[in-house]
Amino acid sequence: MNLPNKLTVLRVIMVPFFVFFMLTDVGGVANKWIALVLFIVASLTDMLDGKIARKYNINAAVKLQYRNLDNFIHPDYVNRTDVPHVPRFMSTRLTYDQFTELVDAIKEEEMIAISTPFDEGSVDWCMEQGIDIIKIASCSSLDWPLLEKAAATGKPLIISTGGKTLSDIDKLYNFFSHRKCDFAFLHCIAEYPAPADHLQLDFIDRMNKRYRDVTIGYSGHEDPDDNTVAMLAVAKGAKILERHVALPTEKYSINAYSMTPAQADKWVEAVIKARTICATKKENDKYVSQAEIDSLNSLMRGVYLKHDVKAGDTIGIDDVFFAMPCQEKQMNSGEFNDGIEVSRNYAANEALFETRHITSTKLARSVIHDAKGMLYEAGIVLGDDIEIELSHHYGMKNFRQTGAIIVSVINREYCKKILIVLPGQKHPMHMHKIKEETFQLLYGDLEIVLDGEEKELKAGDVQTVLRGQKHAFTSRNGAIFEEISTTHIRNDSYYDDPKISKLDPMDRKTILRKW
């Protein structure tokens, strides 16, 4: 049998999937699968050359299904025609060598090879044949002997969760996390086809929030002409999209949940469009375009003088009025505050062109807003009975560069604090002679220097700082970590920089009683 014929036979033994990977650098498995598109097809005669992949400038892969039919089907049922799936499996089986040839053909086309093994022996096939990613089907996602075998391979894993409760998925998360696996979950409704009112795409939100370090995707079995579902899944945060793709033959027609290649083409186009619509253009922040700024500025109110004022006068709200248009470099209504000292003479009705001075109070308010935003995103709730300290080693004006926000929860024989480090902020080298402390990173990234050794902490990591150990820390994108220590002593922080050390501790901090 030549390769095209083998590929034709393959269409009836493999579940046809079309997987679109849109992965970002979110850690874990996502770091290994960057912007992949996986085309997994039942009939490879038209798809093995990667037509759609080249059209959209994406990578592609072919997914196979491995079953050792000599063991997978009970001997008493091998020749039965009344048992679901058995006749199809038996009539379309390929040999080990034929699968090997298919894997080689996939890699010759510079595509990714994926397989779904359904038994332990098939996992061995995956390893022997150089499969790149192992997929766990929904029907096998609580098959613990199979999962144990797959986890031991060290391969990236994709686990479908069709028919699984939240408790089931928690068990899967714990299972693979404990084994240090790189894995992704697919939200899946295992109905073929799946009605629109059963899709529950909101559950993608729940999974992203619950399993923050895992890439979450969506496996769809809905109407193949309905591309809105995939677009909505992208909007919900799905980084992996999976669909069945098939070609009709004389013997087999396409089922109600599988796409034709033409439908798949439109589906990919819709997914790419959705990704473009949803993507932020600035890392860790919302991008604001100049066109957006100009549009809003044209409607913004500017500050105008009610009466004549002279250079050096101090003006307040009773001395001005707000009206559009707001001219270029004119102070707008949102920037104005009482107590502005004007730098020149102004006539009545004249636009005010002054610079808003950032006071320590305004700066403190702005960094508190940023810190609260980080807490919101991390899902960390603080009570009201706390003390907030802005630790500013070189003054408040330099706080965003050097310092930290310290939230004291309790300070008795023991001490608990929450420390918030803003993006790019550093906390200078220091040590404690009395206090011993342990940090646990709750959110973000943290680089700590401990006795000259640099360590990168990720969420969940714990680091103890012994008495006398010099340490400093910083964060690229912001960090929130818990500090548990012995009693905090006000004069027990010794800094390497003499400019800091000579200051009274209370001169390098601002204490807030409320947010």
C-alpha positions as CSV (number, residue, x, y, z in Angstrom):
1,M,0.0,0.0,0.0
2,N,1.5,3.4,-1.0
3,L,1.5,6.4,1.3
4,P,-1.5,8.2,-0.3
5,N,-3.6,5.0,0.2
6,K,-2.4,4.7,3.7
7,L,-3.4,8.2,4.4
8,T,-6.8,7.5,2.9
9,V,-7.2,4.5,5.2
10,L,-6.0,6.7,8.1
11,R,-9.1,9.0,7.8
12,V,-11.3,6.3,9.3
13,I,-9.1,5.3,12.2
14,M,-8.3,8.6,13.6
15,V,-10.7,11.1,15.2
16,P,-10.2,14.2,13.0
17,F,-9.1,17.2,14.9
18,F,-8.1,20.7,13.9
19,V,-6.3,22.5,16.6
20,F,-5.3,26.1,16.6
21,F,-2.7,27.1,19.1
22,M,-2.5,30.7,20.1
23,L,-0.1,30.6,23.0
24,T,1.5,33.4,24.9
25,D,4.4,33.4,27.4
26,V,2.3,32.6,30.4
27,G,4.6,30.0,31.8
28,G,4.5,26.2,32.0
29,V,3.6,24.4,28.8
30,A,2.9,27.7,27.0
31,N,6.6,28.4,26.9
32,K,7.2,25.2,24.9
33,W,4.3,25.6,22.4
34,I,4.7,29.1,20.9
35,A,2.0,30.1,18.4
36,L,1.3,26.7,17.0
37,V,-1.5,25.7,14.7
38,L,-2.1,22.1,14.6
39,F,-4.1,20.6,11.8
40,I,-5.3,17.2,12.8
41,V,-7.2,15.6,10.0
42,A,-8.9,12.3,9.3
43,S,-8.0,12.4,5.6
44,L,-4.5,13.5,5.0
45,T,-4.5,13.2,1.3
46,D,-5.3,16.8,0.8
47,M,-4.0,18.2,4.1
48,L,-0.5,16.7,4.6
49,D,1.1,19.4,2.4
50,G,-0.1,22.1,4.9
51,K,-2.1,24.3,2.5
52,I,-3.9,26.2,5.2
53,A,-0.8,26.4,7.4
54,R,1.1,28.2,4.6
55,K,-1.8,30.4,3.7
56,Y,-1.9,31.8,7.2
57,N,1.8,31.5,7.9
58,I,1.4,29.1,10.7
59,N,2.9,25.8,11.7
60,A,0.9,22.6,11.5
61,A,0.8,19.1,12.9
62,V,-1.0,15.8,12.4
63,K,-2.5,13.9,15.3
64,L,-2.8,10.1,15.2
65,Q,-4.6,7.8,17.5
66,Y,-2.8,4.7,18.9
67,R,-4.6,1.7,20.2
68,N,-3.1,-1.7,20.6
69,L,-6.1,-3.6,19.4
70,D,-4.8,-7.0,20.5
71,N,-5.2,-5.9,24.1
72,F,-7.5,-2.9,23.9
73,I,-10.6,-4.9,22.8
74,H,-11.5,-8.0,24.8
75,P,-11.0,-11.2,22.8
76,D,-14.7,-12.1,23.1
77,Y,-15.7,-8.9,21.3
78,V,-13.1,-8.7,18.5
79,N,-15.5,-10.1,15.9
80,R,-18.7,-8.6,17.2
81,T,-20.5,-6.1,15.0
82,D,-23.0,-5.0,17.5
83,V,-20.5,-3.3,19.8
84,P,-19.9,0.5,19.2
85,H,-16.6,1.3,17.5
86,V,-15.2,-2.2,17.4
87,P,-16.0,-2.9,13.7
88,R,-14.5,0.5,12.7
89,F,-11.3,-0.1,14.8
90,M,-10.8,-3.6,13.4
91,S,-11.4,-2.8,9.8
92,T,-9.1,0.2,9.6
93,R,-6.1,-0.8,11.8
94,L,-2.6,0.0,10.7
95,T,0.6,-1.7,11.7
96,Y,3.4,-0.2,13.7
97,D,5.5,0.2,10.6
98,Q,2.7,2.0,8.8
99,F,2.3,4.4,11.7
100,T,6.1,5.0,11.7
101,E,5.9,5.9,8.0
102,L,3.1,8.4,8.7
103,V,5.1,10.0,11.6
104,D,8.1,10.3,9.3
105,A,6.0,11.9,6.6
106,I,4.6,14.4,9.1
107,K,8.1,15.4,10.1
108,E,9.3,15.6,6.6
109,E,6.6,18.2,6.0
110,E,8.0,20.1,9.1
111,M,4.9,19.6,11.0
112,I,4.3,18.6,14.6
113,A,3.5,15.0,15.4
114,I,0.8,14.4,18.0
115,S,-0.8,11.2,19.2
116,T,-3.7,10.2,21.5
117,P,-2.7,6.9,23.1
118,F,-5.6,4.8,24.6
119,D,-3.5,2.2,26.4
120,E,-0.1,1.9,28.1
121,G,1.5,0.1,25.1
122,S,0.5,2.9,22.8
123,V,2.4,5.4,25.1
124,D,5.5,3.3,24.3
125,W,4.7,3.7,20.6
126,C,4.6,7.5,21.1
127,M,8.0,7.5,22.6
128,E,9.6,5.1,20.1
129,Q,8.2,7.0,17.1
130,G,9.2,10.5,18.4
131,I,5.8,11.9,19.0
132,D,6.1,15.6,20.1
133,I,2.9,16.0,22.1
134,I,0.7,13.5,23.8
135,K,-3.1,14.2,23.8
136,I,-5.3,12.6,26.5
137,A,-8.9,12.1,25.3
138,S,-11.9,12.9,27.5
139,C,-12.8,9.2,27.8
140,S,-9.3,8.5,29.1
141,S,-8.9,11.5,31.4
142,L,-9.6,9.5,34.6
143,D,-7.8,6.4,33.4
144,W,-5.1,6.6,36.1
145,P,-2.8,3.8,34.8
146,L,-2.7,5.4,31.4
147,L,-2.2,8.9,32.9
148,E,0.7,7.6,35.1
149,K,2.4,6.2,32.0
150,A,1.9,9.4,30.0
151,A,3.1,11.7,32.8
152,A,6.3,9.7,33.1
153,T,7.2,10.4,29.5
154,G,8.2,14.0,30.1
155,K,6.3,15.0,26.9
156,P,4.0,18.1,26.9
157,L,0.4,16.9,27.5
158,I,-3.0,18.1,26.4
159,I,-5.9,16.8,28.5
160,S,-9.5,17.1,27.3
161,T,-12.1,17.5,30.1
162,G,-15.3,16.5,28.5
163,G,-17.8,15.0,30.9
164,K,-15.6,15.9,33.9
165,T,-16.8,17.7,37.0
166,L,-14.8,20.5,38.6
167,S,-13.7,18.1,41.3
168,D,-12.4,15.7,38.5
169,I,-10.4,18.5,36.9
170,D,-9.0,19.4,40.3
171,K,-7.8,15.9,40.7
172,L,-6.2,16.0,37.2
173,Y,-4.5,19.3,38.0
174,N,-3.1,17.9,41.3
175,F,-2.0,14.7,39.6
176,F,0.0,16.4,36.8
177,S,1.3,19.3,39.0
178,H,2.7,16.8,41.5
179,R,4.6,15.1,38.7
180,K,6.0,18.4,37.4
181,C,4.4,17.9,33.9
182,D,3.9,20.5,31.3
183,F,0.2,20.2,30.5
184,A,-2.8,22.1,29.2
185,F,-6.5,21.6,29.7
186,L,-9.2,21.8,27.1
187,H,-12.8,22.7,28.1
188,C,-14.8,20.2,26.2
189,I,-18.5,19.2,25.8
190,A,-18.4,15.5,24.8
191,E,-21.6,15.6,22.8
192,Y,-21.5,14.9,19.0
193,P,-22.7,17.4,17.9
194,A,-22.9,19.6,20.9
195,P,-25.9,22.0,21.1
196,A,-25.2,25.7,21.5
197,D,-27.0,25.8,24.9
198,H,-24.7,23.1,26.2
199,L,-21.3,24.7,25.4
200,Q,-20.9,26.6,28.7
201,L,-18.0,28.8,27.5
202,D,-18.1,30.8,30.7
203,F,-16.4,27.8,32.3
204,I,-13.2,28.8,30.4
205,D,-13.2,31.9,32.7
206,R,-13.4,29.6,35.7
207,M,-10.6,27.4,34.5
208,N,-8.3,30.3,33.8
209,K,-8.9,31.7,37.2
210,R,-8.6,28.4,39.0
211,Y,-5.6,27.0,37.2
212,R,-3.5,30.2,36.7
213,D,-0.3,28.4,35.7
214,V,-2.0,26.1,33.1
215,T,-2.8,26.9,29.5
216,I,-6.6,26.6,28.9
217,G,-8.2,25.8,25.6
218,Y,-11.4,24.7,24.0
219,S,-12.3,21.6,22.1
220,G,-15.4,22.2,20.0
221,H,-18.0,19.8,18.5
222,E,-20.6,22.4,17.6
223,D,-22.1,23.2,14.1
224,P,-19.1,23.4,11.8
225,D,-20.6,26.5,10.1
226,D,-20.8,28.4,13.4
227,N,-17.5,30.2,13.8
228,T,-18.8,32.5,16.5
229,V,-18.2,29.9,19.1
230,A,-14.5,29.8,18.4
231,M,-14.3,33.6,18.4
232,L,-16.1,33.7,21.7
233,A,-13.8,31.0,23.1
234,V,-10.8,33.2,22.2
235,A,-12.5,36.2,23.9
236,K,-12.9,34.0,27.0
237,G,-9.2,33.3,27.1
238,A,-8.8,30.0,25.3
239,K,-5.3,29.6,24.0
240,I,-5.9,26.3,22.3
241,L,-8.8,25.6,19.9
242,E,-9.6,22.1,18.6
243,R,-12.0,21.0,15.9
244,H,-12.7,17.9,13.9
245,V,-11.9,18.1,10.2
246,A,-12.8,15.4,7.6
247,L,-13.2,14.6,3.9
248,P,-16.1,12.5,2.6
249,T,-15.3,9.2,0.8
250,E,-17.4,6.8,-1.2
251,K,-17.9,4.7,2.0
252,Y,-18.0,7.4,4.7
253,S,-19.8,10.7,4.8
254,I,-18.9,13.6,7.0
255,N,-20.6,13.6,10.4
256,A,-22.6,16.5,11.8
257,Y,-19.7,17.9,14.0
258,S,-16.8,17.7,11.5
259,M,-15.6,20.5,9.2
260,T,-14.6,20.3,5.6
261,P,-11.3,21.8,4.7
262,A,-13.1,24.8,3.2
263,Q,-15.0,25.3,6.5
264,A,-11.8,24.9,8.4
265,D,-10.2,27.6,6.3
266,K,-13.0,30.1,7.3
267,W,-12.8,28.9,10.9
268,V,-9.1,29.7,11.1
269,E,-9.7,33.1,9.5
270,A,-12.4,33.8,12.1
271,V,-10.1,32.7,14.9
272,I,-7.2,34.9,13.7
273,K,-9.7,37.8,13.5
274,A,-10.8,37.1,17.1
275,R,-7.3,37.0,18.3
276,T,-6.6,40.3,16.6
277,I,-9.7,41.9,18.2
278,C,-8.9,40.6,21.7
279,A,-5.1,41.1,21.8
280,T,-3.6,43.9,23.9
281,K,-0.9,45.9,22.2
282,K,1.1,46.7,25.3
283,E,2.6,44.1,27.7
284,N,0.8,44.0,31.0
285,D,-1.2,47.1,30.3
286,K,-3.8,48.6,28.0
287,Y,-2.3,50.3,25.0
288,V,-3.7,53.8,24.4
289,S,-3.2,55.1,20.8
290,Q,-2.5,58.7,19.9
291,A,-5.7,58.6,17.8
292,E,-7.7,57.7,20.9
293,I,-6.0,60.5,22.9
294,D,-6.7,63.0,20.2
295,S,-10.3,62.0,20.0
296,L,-10.9,62.3,23.7
297,N,-9.0,65.6,24.0
298,S,-11.2,67.1,21.4
299,L,-14.1,66.7,23.9
300,M,-12.3,67.4,27.1
301,R,-12.8,70.6,29.0
302,G,-9.9,73.0,29.5
303,V,-9.2,75.4,32.5
304,Y,-10.0,79.1,31.9
305,L,-9.6,82.1,34.2
306,K,-12.7,83.9,35.5
307,H,-10.7,87.1,36.1
308,D,-7.3,88.6,35.7
309,V,-4.4,87.1,37.7
310,K,-0.8,88.1,38.1
311,A,2.4,86.0,38.1
312,G,2.9,84.5,41.5
313,D,-0.8,84.5,42.5
314,T,-2.2,81.3,43.9
315,I,-5.5,80.2,42.4
316,G,-8.3,77.8,43.4
317,I,-11.5,76.4,42.1
318,D,-13.3,79.8,42.6
319,D,-10.9,81.5,40.2
320,V,-11.4,79.3,37.2
321,F,-14.1,77.7,35.0
322,F,-14.1,74.6,32.7
323,A,-15.1,74.7,29.1
324,M,-14.2,73.1,25.7
325,P,-12.1,73.2,23.6
326,C,-9.0,72.2,25.5
327,Q,-6.0,73.5,23.6
328,E,-2.7,71.8,23.2
329,K,-0.7,71.9,26.4
330,Q,-3.6,73.7,28.2
331,M,-4.4,72.3,31.7
332,N,-7.6,70.2,31.6
333,S,-10.3,69.9,34.2
334,G,-8.9,66.6,35.5
335,E,-5.5,68.1,36.1
336,F,-6.6,71.1,38.1
337,N,-6.4,71.4,41.8
338,D,-6.5,74.2,44.4
339,G,-3.3,76.0,45.3
340,I,-1.7,76.4,41.8
341,E,0.8,79.2,41.7
342,V,0.7,80.8,38.2
343,S,3.9,81.5,36.4
344,R,2.8,84.5,34.4
345,N,0.0,87.1,34.1
346,Y,-3.4,85.8,32.7
347,A,-6.4,87.8,31.5
348,A,-10.0,86.9,32.2
349,N,-11.3,84.1,29.9
350,E,-7.7,83.1,29.0
351,A,-6.7,79.5,28.9
352,L,-4.5,78.3,31.8
353,F,-1.1,76.9,30.7
354,E,0.5,75.6,33.9
355,T,2.1,72.3,34.9
356,R,0.5,70.2,37.5
357,H,3.0,69.6,40.2
358,I,3.1,66.1,41.6
359,T,3.1,66.3,45.4
360,S,4.1,63.4,47.7
361,T,0.5,63.0,48.6
362,K,-0.6,62.7,44.9
363,L,2.3,60.2,44.3
364,A,1.4,58.2,47.3
365,R,-2.2,58.1,46.1
366,S,-1.2,56.9,42.6
367,V,1.1,54.1,43.8
368,I,-1.7,52.9,46.2
369,H,-4.1,52.8,43.3
370,D,-1.5,50.7,41.3
371,A,-1.0,48.3,44.3
372,K,-4.7,47.8,44.8
373,G,-5.0,47.0,41.1
374,M,-2.3,44.3,41.5
375,L,-4.2,42.9,44.4
376,Y,-7.5,42.8,42.4
377,E,-5.7,40.9,39.6
378,A,-4.1,38.5,42.0
379,G,-7.5,37.8,43.8
380,I,-6.0,38.8,47.1
381,V,-8.4,40.5,49.6
382,L,-7.0,42.4,52.6
383,G,-9.1,43.4,55.6
384,D,-9.5,46.8,57.0
385,D,-7.4,46.2,60.2
386,I,-4.0,46.7,58.5
387,E,-1.2,49.3,58.4
388,I,0.3,50.4,55.1
389,E,3.9,51.6,54.9
390,L,5.4,53.2,51.8
391,S,9.1,52.4,52.2
392,H,10.9,55.1,50.3
393,H,14.7,54.8,50.8
394,Y,15.5,57.8,48.5
395,G,12.4,59.9,49.1
396,M,8.9,59.7,47.7
397,K,9.8,61.2,44.4
398,N,12.0,58.2,43.7
399,F,9.5,55.7,45.1
400,R,8.6,54.0,41.8
401,Q,12.3,53.2,41.3
402,T,13.3,52.2,44.8
403,G,11.0,51.1,47.6
404,A,8.2,48.8,48.4
405,I,4.6,48.8,49.8
406,I,4.5,47.0,53.1
407,V,1.2,45.9,54.5
408,S,1.5,44.9,58.2
409,V,-1.2,42.4,59.2
410,I,0.0,41.5,62.7
411,N,3.2,42.2,64.7
412,R,3.4,40.3,68.0
413,E,5.8,37.5,68.9
414,Y,5.3,36.7,65.3
415,C,4.8,39.0,62.4
416,K,2.9,38.7,59.1
417,K,3.2,41.2,56.3
418,I,2.2,41.5,52.6
419,L,4.8,43.2,50.5
420,I,3.9,44.7,47.1
421,V,6.7,45.5,44.6
422,L,5.7,47.6,41.6
423,P,6.9,46.8,38.1
424,G,10.6,47.7,37.9
425,Q,10.8,48.7,41.5
426,K,13.9,47.7,43.6
427,H,14.4,47.2,47.3
428,P,18.0,47.9,48.2
429,M,20.5,45.5,49.9
430,H,20.0,45.2,53.6
431,M,20.0,42.7,56.5
432,H,18.5,42.1,59.9
433,K,20.4,41.2,63.1
434,I,17.4,40.1,65.1
435,K,14.6,39.3,62.7
436,E,14.5,36.0,60.6
437,E,11.9,36.1,57.8
438,T,10.4,33.7,55.2
439,F,9.0,35.0,51.9
440,Q,6.4,33.2,49.8
441,L,5.6,34.7,46.4
442,L,1.9,34.9,45.8
443,Y,1.7,36.7,42.5
444,G,4.0,38.0,39.8
445,D,7.8,37.5,39.5
446,L,10.5,38.3,42.1
447,E,14.2,38.3,41.8
448,I,16.0,38.1,45.2
449,V,19.7,38.5,45.8
450,L,20.7,36.6,48.9
451,D,24.3,36.9,50.0
452,G,25.3,37.7,46.4
453,E,23.4,34.8,44.9
454,E,20.5,35.7,42.5
455,K,17.3,33.6,42.7
456,E,14.3,33.8,40.5
457,L,11.1,33.1,42.4
458,K,7.8,32.1,40.8
459,A,4.3,32.0,42.4
460,G,4.3,29.6,45.3
461,D,8.1,29.6,45.8
462,V,9.4,30.0,49.4
463,Q,12.6,31.7,50.5
464,T,13.9,32.0,54.1
465,V,16.3,34.9,55.0
466,L,18.4,34.1,58.0
467,R,19.6,36.6,60.5
468,G,22.6,38.5,59.1
469,Q,22.0,37.5,55.5
470,K,22.2,40.4,53.1
471,H,19.3,40.5,50.7
472,A,17.7,42.7,48.1
473,F,14.8,42.1,45.6
474,T,13.2,43.5,42.5
475,S,10.5,42.6,40.1
476,R,10.1,43.0,36.3
477,N,6.3,43.0,36.1
478,G,5.3,43.4,39.8
479,A,5.1,41.1,42.7
480,I,3.1,40.4,45.8
481,F,4.6,38.2,48.5
482,E,3.9,37.2,52.0
483,E,6.5,37.7,54.8
484,I,6.3,35.6,57.9
485,S,8.9,36.5,60.5
486,T,9.8,36.9,64.2
487,T,8.8,40.2,65.7
488,H,9.5,43.2,63.6
489,I,11.9,45.7,65.3
490,R,11.9,49.2,63.9
491,N,15.7,49.7,64.1
492,D,16.7,46.2,62.8
493,S,17.2,47.0,59.1
494,Y,20.9,47.7,58.2
495,Y,21.4,49.0,54.6
496,D,24.6,48.8,52.6
497,D,24.1,52.3,51.2
498,P,25.2,54.8,53.9
499,K,22.8,57.4,52.5
500,I,19.9,55.2,53.7
501,S,21.6,54.0,56.9
502,K,22.1,57.5,58.3
503,L,18.4,58.3,58.0
504,D,16.0,57.7,60.9
505,P,13.8,54.8,60.0
506,M,10.7,57.0,60.1
507,D,12.2,59.5,57.7
508,R,12.3,56.9,54.9
509,K,8.7,55.7,55.3
510,T,5.2,57.0,55.1
511,I,2.6,55.3,57.2
512,L,-1.0,55.1,56.0
513,R,-3.9,53.8,58.2
514,K,-6.3,53.4,55.3
515,W,-6.1,52.6,51.6
